[in-house]
């Protein structure tokens, strides 16, 4: 049962990420997310990186609450959120934005589709216009770009 809670939370996070990205990061907290789009920060960190703390703190609190009297469902929900956050960090920061230079020359269609969808998201430098606000779910048109290449 605990694994189901963890897995369900991980997958529900994709929808929460989409909503948060579109309506919060491109909404009232655009002041923190803007430098991620316009690259106005010269250093290795961006204001956008504060979202790590904004999202991590409630997860840590849930994890703590879920362990106060033994491991309960809150702990496994927090663990699902934390695993999603780790996946996000590896795919978004390391793979897509190349904060570490790995997987640069991948030919994996799924990874290429994620990278392309994210590039489409970043072609918009303003907060109003945008597309591809999700993370792991990629619209089919981006898969087709790579699956139809060899035909």
C-alpha positions in Angstrom: 0.0 0.0 0.0 2.8 2.4 0.9 4.4 1.9 -2.6 1.0 2.8 -4.2 0.8 6.0 -2.2 4.4 6.9 -3.2 3.8 6.0 -6.9 0.5 7.8 -7.1 2.0 10.9 -5.5 4.9 10.9 -7.9 2.5 10.8 -10.9 0.1 13.4 -9.4 3.1 15.7 -9.0 3.2 16.1 -12.8 -0.2 17.8 -12.8 0.7 19.9 -9.7 4.0 20.9 -11.5 2.1 22.0 -14.6 -0.4 24.1 -12.5 2.3 25.6 -10.3 4.5 26.4 -13.3 1.8 28.0 -15.3 -0.2 29.9 -12.6 2.4 30.6 -9.9 5.8 30.7 -11.5 4.4 32.5 -14.6 2.0 34.3 -12.3 2.5 36.2 -9.1 6.0 34.7 -8.5 7.3 35.6 -12.0 9.8 37.9 -10.2 11.6 34.7 -9.1 11.2 32.7 -12.3 11.9 35.5 -14.8 15.7 35.2 -14.8 15.3 31.5 -15.8 13.8 32.7 -19.1 15.7 35.9 -19.9 19.1 34.7 -18.5 19.6 38.1 -16.7 21.7 36.5 -14.0 25.3 36.0 -14.7 26.2 33.7 -11.8 25.7 30.0 -11.4 22.5 30.5 -9.4 19.3 32.1 -10.4 16.4 33.6 -8.4 14.5 30.7 -9.9 16.6 28.4 -7.7 14.7 29.6 -4.7 11.8 27.4 -5.8 13.8 24.5 -4.6 13.4 25.8 -1.0 9.8 26.8 -1.6 8.9 23.3 -2.7 11.3 21.4 -0.3 10.2 23.0 2.9 6.6 21.6 2.9 7.9 18.2 1.8 10.3 18.1 4.7 7.5 19.1 7.1 5.3 16.4 5.7 8.1 13.9 6.0 8.6 14.9 9.7 4.9 14.8 10.4 4.7 11.4 8.8 7.4 10.0 11.1 6.4 11.5 14.5 4.3 8.4 15.5 5.7 5.8 13.1 5.7 5.9 9.3 2.3 6.9 8.1 0.8 7.9 4.7 2.1 11.5 5.0 5.7 10.1 5.0 5.0 8.2 1.8 3.3 11.2 0.2 6.4 13.3 1.1 8.7 10.6 -0.2 6.8 10.6 -3.6 7.1 14.4 -3.8 10.9 14.2 -2.9 11.5 11.6 -5.5 9.7 13.7 -8.1 11.8 16.7 -7.0 15.0 14.6 -7.5 13.9 13.5 -10.9 13.1 17.1 -11.8 16.5 18.2 -10.7 18.3 15.5 -12.7 16.3 16.0 -15.9 15.7 19.8 -15.8 18.9 21.1 -14.3 21.4 18.5 -15.3 20.1 17.1 -18.6 18.1 19.9 -20.1 20.1 23.0 -18.9 23.4 21.1 -18.7 24.5 22.4 -15.3 26.6 19.3 -15.5 27.7 18.3 -19.0 26.2 14.8 -19.3 23.9 13.1 -21.8 24.7 15.9 -24.3 24.6 13.5 -27.3 21.7 11.3 -26.4 19.6 9.8 -29.2 16.9 8.6 -26.9 13.6 9.8 -28.4 11.9 10.5 -25.0 14.8 12.5 -23.7 15.0 14.4 -27.0 11.3 15.1 -26.9 11.6 16.4 -23.3 14.5 18.7 -24.3 12.5 20.0 -27.4 9.4 20.7 -25.4 11.4 22.6 -22.8 13.1 24.6 -25.6 9.6 25.5 -26.9 8.7 26.7 -23.4 11.8 28.8 -23.2 11.3 30.5 -26.6 8.8 32.7 -24.8 10.6 35.2 -22.6 7.5 36.8 -21.1 5.2 35.4 -18.5 2.0 35.5 -20.5 2.8 33.5 -23.5 3.9 30.0 -23.0 3.5 26.3 -23.7 4.8 23.0 -22.3 4.5 23.8 -18.6 4.8 20.2 -17.5 7.9 18.1 -17.0 7.7 14.4 -17.6 4.6 14.3 -19.8 5.6 15.4 -23.3 3.0 16.4 -26.0 2.9 13.8 -28.7 4.1 16.2 -31.4 7.5 16.3 -29.8 7.8 12.5 -29.9 6.8 12.5 -33.6 9.7 14.8 -34.4 12.2 12.1 -33.4 10.3 8.8 -34.1 9.6 9.9 -37.7 13.2 10.9 -38.3 14.2 7.4 -39.5 11.3 6.7 -41.8 
